[in-house]
Amino acid sequence: MRFSQVVGGITAALLVSGVPAAKIPRRQDPLPSSSVSSTPVSPPPSETPAPPPSETPAPPPPSETPVPPVPTETPVPPPPEPTSSTKAPAPPPLPTSSSEAPPPEPPVSSTSTKAPAPPSTTKPAPAPVETCSAHLLVDDFSQWETGENLLAGATSDDQTMNSTSTDGGILTFTPNNIDVSYIYEQFTCLNSTAQGYDSLSFNIKGPEAASVSIELQTVNDCASEEYQSFYYTLDGLSGSLQTINIPLNSWVDANLNGIVGVLWYGFSAGLTGTDNEWQLDNVQFLCVGVAPPEDPEPPAPTSAPADPGATITTTVTVTVPGDDDGDTTTRFPFPPTSTRRPVWPTDEPPWWEDDPWGDDPWGGWPVSSSQPAVVPAIPTPTAEPNANANQLITRQNGCSNLLVDDWVSQSRLTFLYYNALLKSSSDDGTMKSIVVQNNRVTFTPTDTDSYFYTQLGCIDAEQYGGISLRISAPAGSTFDVQLSSTKGTCGTERTNDVVLSTKQLGWTFDGTEQLYSIPFSKFEGLDLTKFEMIFISNLRKSVTFGPMSLYCGEKVAEYIPPSVVEPSGPSETVPAPVGKATNLVIDTFSNKDTNALKQWHGADEGMTLTFSKNTMTLKTNDSDLMWVTQVADTCRDLSEFDGSYLHIAYTGSNLFTVSLQQHNEKCNNDIYPYPETWDSLEAQRYATKTDIYIPLNHFNVNRTRSIGFAFKGFYSKESTVFSKIEIVNSVPKGFTIPEKLPSGTFVFSCKRPNSFAFAIDDGDPVFAQQVMKTIEDAGITVTFFTVGAPLRDPTTNLSAIYNEMAAKGHQIALHSYTHPPLEGLPDEASIDWEYSNDIEAVKETFNGLTPKYFRPPFGTEGARMRQRLAALIEDPYIVQWSVDVEDWLWAESDTPEKQLEAFKRDVAAGGDIVVMHYLYNSTVSYLKEFIEIAKATGKQLMRVDQCMMDPNAPPLPGEEEPEEPEEPEEPGEEDPDEEE
């Protein structure tokens, strides 16, 4: 049965059964303040051999395949009698009666540093001879790889663990199985009683509420050839690294005059059952009269940890004298300093993949209080709760947190390689993955060579005390933090780099998110007047960072991102009227190739489709892919169903777009564009949990030229099961219809007859002048779709380049702020962030210009991105293309001339709006030929707004501008021209 007593601030639970006068021995120092309970435990079954001994005079060798002891379930039988065999004895039978053992005696009160006498069931031990003067360190695992501990004995897990590591001077391991995994220490026979050692101590970290058993191996005398095993269990570990001090007389009946080994086994699961990482460190026998070790310092990330005494050598190596792991942390290689613009993405690989377009960072833009990206932080002191409010207000007014990165955008970080300051920020492709979500970034290293850096631009950081950020990392995680400052004049000399490990910073991790600080005072030799870079390296496990900012003064304050507020859209609904047309069943999913109309249905490559019993399960994580079910080979007139509803029966996710596709004017599948356009509606707005009802007239297309319906723009990983698609003339009673939201004009081709438009996306500034000269020599105007963030970066010179282009009559249009696939973003607030920042960047750059022409990055279109654009810009145009030069595919291949072939193919098919990028030398070199091919069609080349016959577009050459009404002359005035 289980009894509990509070001893020294800890609840210690004893499993006692038939052990008279059992009690908890107590030293003068209390047990660590935690929730660990100590439990003598019975040995494992007798067939389980002990671990192998060391080569030192210790226990004899066991069997060739040692298996660790297995703890019994609670309640457990009393401790066994010692055995003369190397095999652990079998446990006695469980008690069959319901009688309870007497409660243990209260702990013995003592003011002495000596342990009390052991329980009455133990053999009287001779009075200790206090010959020791310090604790006896058995192992700090600095020699783990050699298989030898500090007493020249054997230490190993015999490969029973899934993994082991001694990173940071702590043994970190993941057990394979509670029944087979163990770690042992063996050494020359120790007479603990004669030498004055009274306790076993070690630092351990296991999952919260987990337990572990400890076997003490002893011999009858130090000349004996056989050892016996005695067992003890710790319950309720805290989940953090803690110091455990166990009096040796807790191993009842063990001969403390002949200790030869210690073994840890029975590593149980914790509260969650998912955290299976353990740590072990500083195994030692405690000397009577010497102060025992305390718990390792808990994480104190919100205040500066004690100075580790770092000294900087000429090679910028940080050495920490007296650090218990003896490690010396050296500077990692400085990241690339090239400012060559990375290759920009085109419309192929998804934006979240690991940098398929290049890995060289750009430069940045200067820190300025006027920059909208640098949002003043809301100081959140993490020290005393009753912080002086006046002090905080004063500090906030005089100095506010400088935001380095709020991790608000995946594409800003991993596509444009920018932080919030629009400075270079990258892993140079060394990470396995970088995922941005909810103002957090998770780095998963490929190996210990993985790193990440973020630059600040040689700023004066003297008013700041350090860097604050929230971190979540598995227990046992370690990594290095390097801060760098520029030597000499900013940007002209190499940096001075100072590195500290997280252990030297006093950090530990337990899997939960906590606020940490990187105090500048720790980094001796750092010149804060020229603070250049933060460099994270030597990662071994995934780690998640929250917003990173510089805090003012010495009081740690974190940057709190503004709350995400979803846009409030119209919510009006109207009763659904009854239509007059008959019903039309389109798809019942009885055939994987055709629908109920015997027309084709199918999906883009990359979607997962599963057909089963008149259902289709669709799953994809790519918002650019679509599934289509056609209503005709060419065109079908669905206008007869204008009073009816598209009904979709489904279960699962409704986070996708439903589109109705419109054919071209000739209903010819061989003429581009095909489809000519479509309108997209948000399924969720029209859905119940099982049915979607959309009025046909909500699809703003020419329904007399309908091709089919498409499901696209999926932004959830959850699958959707479809069972029926049909057009019905009524909806269930009580169903209401949301109002149709504006979604802009979606175009693939020009509206003006006999027109052709080059619509060019962003590229490499090095090619800009060549592009402008080619266009100028051809005597044409074009449209440039530009990404907003680089316009704010003066090192790209894009603002000057595009202003020059605009001055020469070219159209400037929008292309998002950081180039993500907008429909794939998780919420409308993220979509709005892209639009709002892009619009503001263009306004800043082009004297208040607000374009209404927008090209979706990657061509990824959907209902949400269209609706949000239309909510921010009146009557926008969403511009796709019908001529693709396929520079993304061929420009850097062995056959770049295929770009010409692609251009000719699409032009011959009738395409008249181009997509291309001035990213590659080959593409730019072919631009002249592209223009010549387009001119040879006899079409007139012009801007996109002109080819769309936009009344606000400038007139074409030869067209007259509308005349302004003349002001009437004042009486008596003469026209000076009349005199000539």
Beta strands, then each sheet from edge to edge (+ up, - down):
strand 1: 2-7
strand 2: 10-15
strand 3: 37-40
strand 4: 136-139
strand 5: 155-156
strand 6: 161-165
strand 7: 171-175
strand 8: 182-190
strand 9: 197-205
strand 10: 212-219
strand 11: 227-235
strand 12: 242-247
strand 13: 259-265
strand 14: 278-287
strand 15: 311-312
strand 16: 318-319
strand 17: 328-329
strand 18: 402-405
strand 19: 425-426
strand 20: 431-437
strand 21: 440-445
strand 22: 451-459
strand 23: 464-472
strand 24: 480-486
strand 25: 495-501
strand 26: 514-519
strand 27: 531-537
strand 28: 543-545
strand 29: 548-552
strand 30: 573-575
strand 31: 584-587
strand 32: 601-603
strand 33: 608-611
strand 34: 616-619
strand 35: 626-630
strand 36: 645-652
strand 37: 657-662
strand 38: 677-682
strand 39: 691-695
strand 40: 706-712
strand 41: 720-728
strand 42: 736-738
strand 43: 745-747
strand 44: 755-761
strand 45: 783-786
strand 46: 811-814
strand 47: 853-854
strand 48: 877-879
strand 49: 883-884
strand 50: 913-917
strand 51: 940-942
sheet 1: 1+ 2-
sheet 2: 3+ 11- 10+ 13- 8+ 5-
sheet 3: 4+ 14- 7+ 6-
sheet 4: 4+ 14- 9+ 12-
sheet 5: 15+ 16- 17+
sheet 6: 18+ 29- 23+ 26-
sheet 7: 18+ 29- 23+ 28- 21+ 20-
sheet 8: 19+ 22- 27+ 24- 25+
sheet 9: 30+ 42-
sheet 10: 31+ 41- 34+ 33-
sheet 11: 31+ 41- 36+ 39-
sheet 12: 32+ 35- 40+ 37- 38+
sheet 13: 43+ 48+ 47+
sheet 14: 46+ 45+ 44+ 50+ 49+
sheet 15: 46+ 45+ 44+ 51+
end
